[in-house]
Amino acid sequence: MLFIHTNRRDVILLLTAVLVLALLSVGIASAQARDSAVVRVYDLSSPNQSTVFLATFGPANPTPLARTDSDISAYTHFSPDGSWIAETYYEADGSQGLRYGKVGGPLNQVDAPENATILFPEFSLDNRLLAYSIADWVNVTWQLYLVELSSGSAVIFEGSMNSGDQLVGGVSPLAWSADGSKLYVAGVGLDGLATVAFEVDLSGVKFDGSTAGGLPPQRALIEPGKIGFPFYFVFSPDRHYMAFTYADSARQVEGYAGRGDPINTLGVVDLQTGESRVVVEAPANHTIDHVAWSADNAALIYTTSRWEPQLNAPAIATDPKLYAFVVATGGSVEPLTITDSPAEVITMILPCASTIYFAVEQPSQNDAPRVGTLYSAPLSDPRTKTALLTGAYAFSGVGCGVQ
């Protein structure tokens, strides 16, 4: 899922025509009809205890195709074919763990050392490998685990966060290459502020349970120091491109009152050639909110918000818009308004084969829980949406499934 930002204009008629051409093809993807969505649903109706469940929705169908209760502290990730699951979670005492294995079967358990964090489990596209890392904040070390799922064998790379190289802050897995021979990871630059993405060459790595030293040869995907916190990297399904967002401090967002620095720039790296370019610069006083690749790798779909100053109060995000940056043309289509009110906030987007799933949150009324609604809509015209679930809910997209 991607988050980006671009110019906002309201030429709706033109947008409809362009979206039909640019986005309808999004879903005509590969051999499987991946047009259902797995969504993590937070039920906020109880004032004392929130509950969480995973639900699979099909296009324009409010009845879930499947529903499973989930741990409220868990981050859930499925392999591309849906046969493997990995979850990081927190215990009541604050300790963290990872469990992974075949869906419906016994799960392997990994307990993080005290004062350590397990980061970003990522499955390879061929459903064969799992990567995760552990950052030990006491010993100031990191370990990267690569697991061959069929055998359970692994290889472990390790290093120091103070090693003097580009990985001062440890290693966070981001994605695997299409053939599984490379792993894309994020590290922190020498100044401790700049985030750097690397391609790690794993050719020749043997899954024999051994512990190696530092990482194999790496290639920086973004010029060190190019982007700072917060960072966000999104890979196209075919792993040809990597999109990245960052806060360009040279272009201030007046009145911004969100978390962290205001993300206002979107770039794309061609992973085959290494070419990196900025493709979207948000208009003045706008931020890029959510970004996701289309299923056919043809477009980056993203949303933006305008920050509006308030009298004697922090500015608020308003007037969200939906865009698509089309790779073939190198430009963004005109924006769509997919909310019912400028005061609503888009909190999630998940484009699948020919359907986009998105969540909208209404402004809070007094101290009542905010009302969230999950929608599905054809990518050919996201304005023709169908409400799937509404109430005191919050949503996050897990991934597209096979319907």
C-alpha positions in Angstrom: 0.0 0.0 0.0 1.3 3.5 -1.0 0.9 7.0 0.3 1.6 10.0 -1.9 0.5 13.5 -2.8 0.0 15.6 -5.9 -1.7 18.7 -7.3 -5.4 19.0 -6.6 -7.9 20.2 -9.1 -11.6 19.4 -9.6 -12.0 18.5 -13.3 -14.2 15.6 -12.6 -15.5 14.9 -16.1 -12.0 14.7 -17.5 -10.9 12.6 -14.6 -13.6 10.0 -15.3 -12.4 9.6 -18.8 -8.7 9.4 -17.9 -9.3 7.0 -15.0 -11.2 4.6 -17.3 -8.0 4.4 -19.4 -5.4 4.6 -16.7 -7.0 2.6 -13.9 -9.4 0.1 -15.4 -6.4 -1.9 -16.6 -5.1 -2.0 -13.0 -7.2 -5.1 -12.3 -6.5 -7.2 -15.4 -3.6 -8.7 -13.5 -1.9 -12.0 -13.7 -3.6 -15.4 -13.5 -5.6 -14.9 -10.3 -8.5 -12.7 -9.7 -7.2 -10.9 -6.7 -10.2 -8.6 -6.3 -11.2 -9.3 -2.7 -9.5 -7.5 0.2 -8.4 -8.6 3.7 -8.9 -5.7 6.1 -8.0 -5.3 9.8 -11.1 -3.9 11.6 -10.9 -2.2 15.0 -14.2 -2.2 16.8 -14.2 0.9 19.0 -17.8 0.7 20.2 -16.7 -0.5 23.7 -15.5 2.4 25.8 -13.0 0.3 27.8 -11.9 -2.5 25.4 -11.3 -2.4 21.7 -11.6 -5.6 19.7 -10.0 -6.5 16.4 -10.9 -8.9 13.7 -9.7 -9.7 10.1 -12.4 -9.6 7.5 -12.3 -10.5 3.8 -14.6 -8.5 1.6 -15.6 -8.8 -2.0 -16.5 -6.0 -4.3 -19.8 -4.3 -3.4 -20.7 -7.1 -0.9 -21.3 -5.9 2.7 -21.3 -9.6 3.9 -17.7 -10.6 4.7 -16.4 -13.7 2.8 -14.5 -14.6 5.9 -13.9 -13.3 9.4 -11.4 -14.2 12.1 -10.8 -12.6 15.5 -7.3 -11.1 15.9 -5.0 -9.9 18.6 -5.3 -6.2 19.0 -1.6 -5.7 19.3 -0.8 -7.9 16.3 0.6 -6.8 12.9 -0.6 -9.4 10.4 1.1 -10.2 7.1 0.2 -12.9 4.6 2.3 -14.5 1.9 1.3 -13.6 -1.7 -0.7 -16.8 -2.2 -2.4 -16.6 1.2 -1.0 -19.9 2.5 1.5 -18.5 5.1 0.9 -16.0 7.9 3.3 -13.9 10.0 2.3 -11.8 13.0 4.2 -9.6 15.4 2.5 -8.9 18.6 2.9 -7.6 22.2 2.3 -9.3 25.4 0.6 -7.7 28.4 4.0 -7.1 30.0 5.2 -5.2 26.9 7.4 -8.0 25.5 7.2 -8.7 21.8 7.0 -11.8 19.8 6.6 -13.2 16.3 4.6 -16.2 15.2 4.6 -17.5 11.6 3.6 -20.7 9.7 1.0 -22.2 7.5 -2.4 -20.7 7.8 -4.6 -23.0 9.9 -1.5 -25.0 11.2 0.8 -24.8 14.1 2.9 -21.6 14.2 6.6 -21.1 14.9 7.2 -18.8 17.9 10.0 -16.2 18.1 10.4 -14.2 21.4 12.2 -10.9 21.2 15.0 -10.4 23.8 14.3 -7.9 26.5 14.4 -4.4 25.2 14.5 -5.6 21.6 12.1 -5.1 18.7 11.1 -7.5 15.9 10.7 -5.6 12.7 8.7 -6.1 9.5 8.3 -9.7 8.6 8.2 -10.0 4.8 7.4 -13.0 2.5 9.1 -13.5 -0.9 6.9 -13.3 -3.9 7.2 -17.1 -4.5 6.0 -17.8 -1.0 9.3 -19.6 -0.2 11.2 -17.2 2.1 10.5 -15.0 5.1 12.7 -12.1 6.3 12.5 -10.4 9.6 15.0 -8.5 11.8 15.6 -7.9 15.5 16.9 -4.6 16.9 18.5 -4.9 20.3 18.4 -1.5 21.9 20.5 -2.6 25.0 23.4 -4.2 23.2 22.9 -1.8 20.2 23.0 -4.6 17.7 20.8 -5.9 14.9 20.1 -9.3 13.4 18.5 -10.1 10.1 16.9 -13.5 9.8 16.2 -15.1 6.4 14.1 -18.3 6.7 13.4 -21.0 4.1 9.8 -21.8 5.0 9.7 -25.4 3.7 12.6 -26.6 5.7 12.7 -24.1 8.5 16.4 -23.5 7.9 17.7 -20.0 8.2 20.7 -17.8 7.7 21.4 -14.9 10.2 23.3 -11.7 9.5 24.2 -9.5 12.3 26.0 -6.2 13.0 26.3 -3.2 15.3 24.1 -0.1 15.1 27.3 1.9 15.7 29.3 0.1 13.0 30.1 3.3 11.1 28.5 2.1 7.9 25.1 3.2 6.4 23.2 0.9 8.8 23.7 2.8 12.0 20.1 2.2 13.1 19.8 -1.4 12.2 18.1 -3.2 9.2 14.4 -3.2 8.4 13.3 -5.6 5.6 11.1 -3.9 3.1 10.5 -6.4 0.2 12.0 -9.2 -1.8 12.9 -9.0 -5.5 10.8 -10.9 -8.0 13.1 -13.9 -8.1 14.0 -13.8 -4.4 17.7 -13.2 -5.1 17.7 -9.8 -3.5 16.2 -8.2 -0.4 15.4 -4.6 -0.1 16.0 -3.1 3.4 16.0 0.2 5.1 18.7 1.5 7.4 19.6 4.8 9.0 22.4 7.0 7.8 25.4 8.1 9.7 23.8 11.3 11.0 21.1 9.2 12.6 18.4 11.1 10.8 18.4 10.2 7.1 16.7 7.0 6.0 18.5 4.9 3.3 17.0 2.1 1.2 19.4 -0.6 0.1 19.3 -3.6 -2.3 21.1 -6.6 -0.7 22.5 -9.3 -3.1 21.6 -12.7 -1.7 22.9 -14.8 -4.6 24.9 -17.6 -3.1 23.4 -17.4 0.4 22.8 -20.9 1.8 20.1 -21.5 4.3 22.1 -23.7 6.6 21.4 -22.2 10.0 24.7 -20.3 10.1 25.3 -16.9 11.5 27.2 -14.6 9.2 28.8 -11.2 9.8 27.5 -8.1 8.1 25.3 -8.0 5.1 26.3 -9.2 1.6 27.0 -6.5 -1.0 24.5 -3.7 -1.0 23.4 -1.0 -3.5 21.9 2.2 -2.2 18.6 2.9 -3.9 18.3 6.5 -2.8 21.1 9.0 -2.3 22.1 8.9 1.4 20.6 12.0 3.1 18.0 12.4 0.4 15.0 11.7 2.7 14.6 11.9 6.4 12.0 10.8 8.8 9.2 10.0 8.3 10.0 7.6 5.5 7.7 5.4 3.5 8.7 2.9 0.8 6.2 1.1 -1.5 7.2 -1.5 -4.1 5.3 -2.3 -7.2 3.8 -5.9 -7.3 6.3 -6.9 -10.0 9.2 -5.3 -8.1 10.2 -3.2 -11.0 9.7 0.1 -9.1 10.0 1.4 -5.6 8.1 4.5 -4.6 9.2 6.6 -1.7 7.7 9.6 0.1 9.5 12.2 2.2 9.2 15.7 3.7 10.9 18.3 1.6 11.8 20.9 4.1 12.3 23.5 1.4 8.6 23.5 0.8 6.9 24.2 4.1 3.3 23.2 4.9 1.8 26.2 6.6 -0.1 25.3 9.7 0.6 21.6 9.6 -0.5 20.0 12.8 -0.1 16.3 12.1 2.4 13.7 13.4 6.0 14.0 12.4 7.2 16.1 9.4 4.7 16.8 6.6 5.2 14.4 3.8 4.8 16.4 0.6 7.0 14.7 -2.1 6.8 11.4 -4.0 9.6 9.8 -5.9 10.1 6.6 -7.9 13.2 4.4 -8.3 13.5 2.1 -11.3 15.0 -1.0 -9.6 16.4 -2.3 -12.8 18.4 0.8 -13.8 18.7 2.5 -10.5 17.3 5.7 -11.9 15.6 7.8 -9.2 13.3 10.8 -9.8 10.7 12.9 -8.1 7.3 12.5 -9.7 4.9 14.4 -7.5 5.3 17.6 -5.4 2.3 18.4 -3.3 0.8 21.9 -3.8 1.4 24.5 -1.1 -0.2 23.6 2.2 -0.9 20.0 1.1 0.4 16.7 2.3 0.5 13.2 0.7 -1.5 10.9 2.9 -1.7 7.4 1.4 0.0 5.6 -1.5 -0.5 2.2 -3.2 0.5 0.6 -6.5 -2.2 -0.7 -8.8 -2.2 -4.5 -9.2 -0.9 -4.3 -12.7 2.0 -2.0 -11.8 0.7 0.7 -14.2 -0.1 3.4 -11.7 0.6 4.8 -8.2 -2.7 5.6 -6.5 -2.5 8.2 -3.7 -4.5 10.7 -1.7 -3.7 14.2 -0.5 -5.2 16.6 2.1 -5.1 20.4 2.4 -4.2 21.9 5.8 -6.6 24.7 6.6 -5.7 27.2 9.4 -8.2 27.7 12.2 -8.8 30.7 14.4 -7.0 30.1 17.8 -6.7 26.4 17.0 -4.3 24.0 15.1 -4.9 23.7 11.4 -7.0 20.7 10.2 -6.6 18.4 7.3 -9.5 18.8 4.9 -10.7 18.3 1.3 -9.1 14.9 0.6 -8.5 13.9 -3.0 -7.7 10.7 -4.9 -5.1 10.7 -7.6 -3.2 8.3 -9.9 0.3 8.8 -11.2 0.5 6.8 -14.5 4.0 5.4 -15.1 3.6 5.2 -18.9 2.8 8.9 -19.2 4.8 10.2 -16.3 2.0 12.3 -15.1 -0.9 12.3 -12.6 -4.6 12.4 -13.7 -6.9 15.0 -12.3 -8.1 14.4 -8.8 -11.3 12.7 -7.7 -13.5 13.5 -4.7 -14.5 10.2 -3.1 -15.7 11.5 0.3 -19.2 12.9 1.0 -17.8 15.9 2.8 -14.6 17.9 2.8 -14.4 17.4 6.5 -14.1 13.6 6.2 -10.7 11.9 6.3 -9.5 9.1 4.1 -7.7 6.7 6.4 -6.9 3.7 4.1 -6.7 2.8 0.4 -6.2 -0.7 -1.0 -6.4 -1.1 -4.8 -6.9 -4.7 -5.8 -7.6 -6.2 -9.3 -10.4 -4.0 -10.6 -11.7 -2.7 -7.3 -10.4 -0.1 -4.8 -11.2 -0.5 -1.1 -10.9 2.6 1.1 -11.9 3.8 4.5 -13.3 7.2 5.5 -13.6 8.7 9.0 -16.2 11.3 9.9 -15.3 14.2 12.2 -15.8 13.3 15.9 -18.9 14.7 17.6 -18.2 15.7 21.2 -16.5 12.8 22.9 -18.3 10.1 20.9 -16.3 7.5 19.0 -15.5 8.5 15.4 -17.6 6.9 12.7 -15.6 5.0 10.1 -16.9 3.5 6.9 -15.2 0.9 4.7 -16.1 1.2 1.0 -15.5 -0.7 -2.2 -15.6 0.9 -5.7 -14.7 0.1 -9.3 -11.3 1.5 -10.2 -12.9 2.8 -13.3 -14.8 5.3 -11.2 -14.0 5.3 -7.5 -16.9 7.7 -6.8 -19.5 5.0 -7.4 -18.8 3.5 -4.0 -20.6 0.9 -1.9 -20.5 1.0 1.9 -19.3 -2.4 3.3 -19.2 -1.6 7.0 -19.9 1.5 9.0 -19.9 2.4 12.7 -17.4 3.0 15.5 -14.7 1.3 13.4 -11.1 2.0 12.3 -9.6 0.1 9.4 -6.2 -0.9 8.0 -5.6 -2.8 4.8 -3.8 -6.2 5.0 -3.8 -7.1 1.4 -5.7 -8.3 -1.6 -6.9 -11.9 -1.6 -8.0 -14.5 -4.1 -11.8 -14.4 -4.5 
